């Protein structure tokens, strides 16, 4: 970070509170928007899984490094152009519409390849997105959880590239899973970060997924894959299985959730 001149980016837990220009973080607790302390409430996952604090100014320098083939705005070379290309090359599927490079999501937006990374924890929603071909990037930071910041980033980047800021809707035909797979998939899946979902069948046979207080319908799009339609973006699920354990996990969006024993 220092070579890029990112002076206000760090992984300290308490340091942000000592900065006069810091944002308070909020999460919905018992239905109420409540101020939270991520360094205290989520310290067990915050090192490699979300400890980084930064600013729009610093993250602009970070994205510029990718857009400039590994060279920062200050002229410092951080990586070779071929390294940036390797990082932003599709390596494996991340979701039904997104692939994964080296720590980065890769997808198409208006016919152009875009790269980025985002996430959400109690008190935080963030998304970075850029297009090397157009030399443009977007940063969205929000001080509360479960905000559709990826949709905001895609709309802003679309506008910057000369397209309309509108959501591109995809139609997915419902292709029900076989009864054996569906029965094996139903259950609770949870991560140490606090994400907990339950896949189950409603009284009328509809496949549903519960996340917190919200229950949503699941469209089966192919064996082991499903989609939950959202107002600003769709969430995809994929069952993870092997011959020995059967279904032992779920890919929920960009997270992998182990099957809960409870």
C-alpha positions as CSV (number, residue, x, y, z in Angstrom):
1,X,0.0,0.0,0.0
2,X,2.8,2.4,0.9
3,X,4.4,2.3,-2.6
4,X,1.1,3.3,-4.1
5,X,0.8,6.2,-1.7
6,X,-2.2,4.7,0.1
7,X,-1.8,6.6,3.4
8,X,-5.1,5.9,5.1
9,X,-5.5,2.2,4.5
10,X,-4.7,-0.3,7.2
11,X,-5.9,-3.4,9.1
12,X,-5.8,-1.9,12.7
13,X,-8.9,-2.6,14.7
14,X,-9.2,0.6,16.8
15,X,-7.2,3.1,14.8
16,X,-10.2,4.3,12.7
17,X,-12.0,5.5,15.8
18,X,-9.1,7.8,16.6
19,X,-9.4,9.4,13.2
20,X,-11.6,12.5,13.3
21,X,-12.8,11.8,9.8
22,X,-14.2,8.3,10.2
23,X,-17.6,6.8,9.4
24,X,-19.9,5.2,12.0
25,X,-21.0,1.7,11.0
26,X,-24.6,0.5,11.3
27,X,-26.4,-2.8,11.1
28,X,-30.0,-3.9,11.4
29,X,-30.4,-5.5,14.9
30,X,-33.8,-6.8,15.9
31,X,-35.3,-4.7,13.1
32,X,-33.6,-1.5,14.1
33,X,-30.6,0.3,12.5
34,X,-28.0,0.1,15.2
35,X,-24.5,1.5,15.5
36,X,-22.0,-1.4,15.7
37,X,-18.3,-1.9,16.4
38,X,-17.0,-4.2,13.8
39,X,-13.5,-4.5,15.5
40,X,-15.3,-5.9,18.6
41,X,-18.3,-7.8,17.1
42,X,-16.5,-9.4,14.3
43,X,-12.8,-9.6,15.4
44,X,-12.7,-13.3,14.9
45,X,-13.0,-12.9,11.1
46,X,-11.6,-9.5,10.5
47,X,-7.9,-10.3,9.8
48,X,-7.9,-11.9,6.4
49,X,-11.6,-11.7,5.8
50,X,-12.5,-8.0,6.1
51,X,-10.2,-6.0,8.4
52,X,-9.0,-3.6,5.7
53,X,-10.1,0.0,6.3
54,X,-9.6,2.5,3.5
55,X,-11.0,5.6,1.8
56,X,-12.2,6.6,-1.7
57,X,-9.0,8.5,-2.3
58,X,-6.8,5.6,-1.5
59,X,-8.9,3.0,-3.4
60,X,-8.7,5.2,-6.4
61,X,-4.9,4.7,-6.4
62,X,-5.5,1.0,-6.0
63,X,-7.8,0.7,-9.0
64,X,-5.5,3.0,-11.1
65,X,-2.7,0.5,-10.6
66,X,-4.8,-2.2,-12.4
67,X,-5.8,0.2,-15.1
68,X,-2.2,1.3,-15.7
69,X,-0.9,-2.3,-16.0
70,X,0.7,-2.5,-12.6
71,X,2.0,1.1,-12.3
72,X,0.6,3.5,-9.7
73,X,-0.5,7.1,-10.2
74,X,2.8,8.1,-8.6
75,X,4.8,6.2,-11.2
76,X,5.7,3.3,-8.9
77,X,5.7,-0.1,-10.6
78,X,4.0,-2.6,-8.4
79,X,3.5,-5.5,-10.8
80,X,4.4,-6.4,-14.4
81,X,1.6,-6.0,-17.1
82,X,1.6,-9.8,-17.5
83,X,1.0,-10.3,-13.8
84,X,-2.1,-8.0,-14.0
85,X,-3.3,-9.9,-17.0
86,X,-2.9,-13.2,-15.1
87,X,-4.8,-11.8,-12.1
88,X,-7.7,-10.7,-14.3
89,X,-7.9,-13.9,-16.4
90,X,-10.8,-16.3,-15.7
91,X,-9.6,-19.2,-13.6
92,X,-12.8,-20.8,-12.2
93,X,-16.5,-20.2,-11.9
94,X,-17.5,-18.0,-9.0
95,X,-21.3,-17.8,-9.6
96,X,-23.6,-18.7,-12.5
97,X,-22.7,-15.4,-14.2
98,X,-19.3,-14.6,-12.7
99,X,-15.9,-16.1,-12.9
100,X,-12.9,-15.8,-10.6
101,X,-9.3,-14.8,-11.3
102,X,-6.7,-14.3,-8.6
103,X,-8.7,-12.7,-5.8
104,X,-10.9,-10.8,-8.3
105,X,-14.4,-11.3,-9.8
106,X,-14.6,-11.2,-13.6
107,X,-17.8,-10.8,-15.6
108,X,-19.3,-9.1,-18.7
109,X,-21.0,-5.8,-18.6
110,X,-22.5,-4.4,-21.8
111,X,-20.3,-6.7,-23.8
112,X,-17.1,-5.6,-22.1
113,X,-15.0,-7.5,-19.5
114,X,-15.1,-5.9,-16.1
115,X,-13.2,-6.9,-12.9
116,X,-13.7,-6.1,-9.3
117,X,-14.3,-7.3,-5.8
118,X,-16.9,-6.6,-3.1
119,X,-18.4,-7.8,0.1
120,X,-20.5,-7.2,3.1
121,X,-20.2,-7.6,6.9
122,X,-22.3,-6.2,9.7
123,X,-21.8,-2.4,9.2
124,X,-20.2,-2.5,5.8
125,X,-21.1,-2.9,2.1
126,X,-18.4,-2.2,-0.5
127,X,-17.7,-2.8,-4.2
128,X,-14.8,-2.0,-6.6
129,X,-15.3,-2.4,-10.3
130,X,-13.2,-1.4,-13.3
131,X,-12.8,-2.0,-17.1
132,X,-9.2,-2.1,-18.4
133,X,-10.4,-1.7,-22.0
134,X,-12.1,1.6,-21.2
135,X,-9.7,2.8,-18.5
136,X,-12.5,3.4,-16.0
137,X,-13.2,2.3,-12.5
138,X,-15.9,2.8,-9.8
139,X,-15.7,2.6,-6.0
140,X,-18.8,2.3,-3.8
141,X,-18.5,2.3,0.0
142,X,-21.5,2.2,2.4
143,X,-21.5,2.2,6.2
144,X,-24.3,-0.4,6.6
145,X,-24.8,-4.0,5.6
146,X,-26.7,-5.8,2.8
147,X,-26.8,-2.7,0.5
148,X,-26.8,-3.7,-3.3
149,X,-23.6,-1.8,-3.9
150,X,-22.6,-4.1,-6.8
151,X,-25.7,-2.9,-8.7
152,X,-24.8,0.7,-7.9
153,X,-21.2,0.1,-9.2
154,X,-22.4,-1.6,-12.4
155,X,-24.8,1.2,-13.1
156,X,-22.2,3.9,-12.5
157,X,-19.6,2.1,-14.6
158,X,-22.1,1.6,-17.4
159,X,-22.8,5.3,-17.5
160,X,-19.1,6.0,-17.6
161,X,-18.7,3.7,-20.5
162,X,-21.5,5.4,-22.4
163,X,-24.3,3.0,-21.7
164,X,-27.6,3.4,-19.9
165,X,-27.6,2.9,-16.2
166,X,-30.2,0.1,-16.2
167,X,-30.2,-3.4,-14.9
168,X,-29.9,-6.1,-17.5
169,X,-32.5,-8.7,-16.7
170,X,-31.9,-12.4,-17.4
171,X,-34.6,-15.0,-17.8
172,X,-34.0,-18.4,-16.2
173,X,-36.2,-21.3,-17.0
174,X,-37.2,-23.3,-13.9
175,X,-35.7,-26.8,-14.2
176,X,-36.7,-28.6,-11.0
177,X,-34.1,-30.8,-9.4
178,X,-34.8,-34.5,-9.0
179,X,-36.5,-35.4,-5.7
180,X,-33.4,-37.2,-4.3
181,X,-31.1,-34.2,-4.9
182,X,-33.7,-31.8,-3.5
183,X,-34.2,-33.8,-0.3
184,X,-30.4,-34.1,0.2
185,X,-29.9,-30.3,-0.3
186,X,-32.5,-29.2,2.2
187,X,-30.9,-28.0,5.5
188,X,-29.0,-25.2,7.2
189,X,-25.7,-23.8,5.9
190,X,-23.7,-21.3,7.9
191,X,-20.2,-19.6,8.0
192,X,-18.2,-18.3,10.9
193,X,-18.7,-14.8,9.5
194,X,-22.3,-14.9,10.6
195,X,-24.1,-15.8,7.3
196,X,-26.7,-18.5,7.9
197,X,-29.3,-19.7,5.4
198,X,-31.8,-22.5,5.3
199,X,-33.0,-24.3,2.2
200,X,-36.4,-26.0,2.6
201,X,-39.6,-26.9,0.8
202,X,-42.8,-24.9,1.5
203,X,-46.2,-26.5,2.1
204,X,-47.0,-26.2,-1.6
205,X,-43.7,-27.8,-2.7
206,X,-42.0,-24.6,-3.6
207,X,-38.3,-24.5,-2.9
208,X,-37.5,-21.6,-0.5
209,X,-34.4,-20.1,1.1
210,X,-34.4,-18.3,4.4
211,X,-31.7,-15.7,5.2
212,X,-32.4,-14.0,8.5
213,X,-36.0,-12.8,8.6
214,X,-36.3,-12.9,4.8
215,X,-37.6,-16.0,2.9
216,X,-37.2,-16.1,-0.9
217,X,-38.3,-18.4,-3.7
218,X,-35.5,-20.4,-5.4
219,X,-35.6,-20.9,-9.2
220,X,-33.9,-24.2,-10.2
221,X,-31.8,-23.3,-13.3
222,X,-29.9,-26.6,-13.6
223,X,-29.0,-29.6,-11.4
224,X,-27.5,-28.3,-8.2
225,X,-27.8,-24.7,-9.2
226,X,-30.5,-22.2,-8.2
227,X,-31.2,-18.5,-8.4
228,X,-32.9,-16.0,-6.0
229,X,-34.3,-13.0,-7.9
230,X,-33.7,-9.6,-6.2
231,X,-34.8,-6.1,-6.9
232,X,-31.3,-4.9,-7.8
233,X,-29.5,-8.1,-8.6
234,X,-29.9,-11.9,-8.5
235,X,-28.2,-14.2,-6.0
236,X,-27.0,-17.6,-7.2
237,X,-26.6,-20.8,-5.1
238,X,-24.7,-24.0,-6.0
239,X,-24.7,-27.2,-3.9
240,X,-21.2,-28.6,-3.2
241,X,-20.9,-32.3,-2.9
242,X,-18.6,-35.3,-3.3
243,X,-19.1,-39.1,-3.4
244,X,-18.1,-39.7,0.2
245,X,-20.0,-36.9,2.0
246,X,-22.8,-36.1,-0.4
247,X,-23.9,-32.5,-0.2
248,X,-21.7,-30.8,2.4
249,X,-21.8,-27.1,1.5
250,X,-23.5,-24.4,-0.5
251,X,-22.0,-21.6,-2.6
252,X,-24.2,-18.6,-1.7
253,X,-23.3,-15.6,-3.9
254,X,-19.5,-15.4,-3.5
255,X,-19.5,-17.2,-0.1
256,X,-19.0,-20.9,0.6
257,X,-21.2,-22.0,3.5
258,X,-20.5,-25.4,5.2
259,X,-23.5,-27.5,6.0
260,X,-24.5,-27.0,9.6
261,X,-24.6,-30.0,11.9
262,X,-27.2,-28.4,14.1
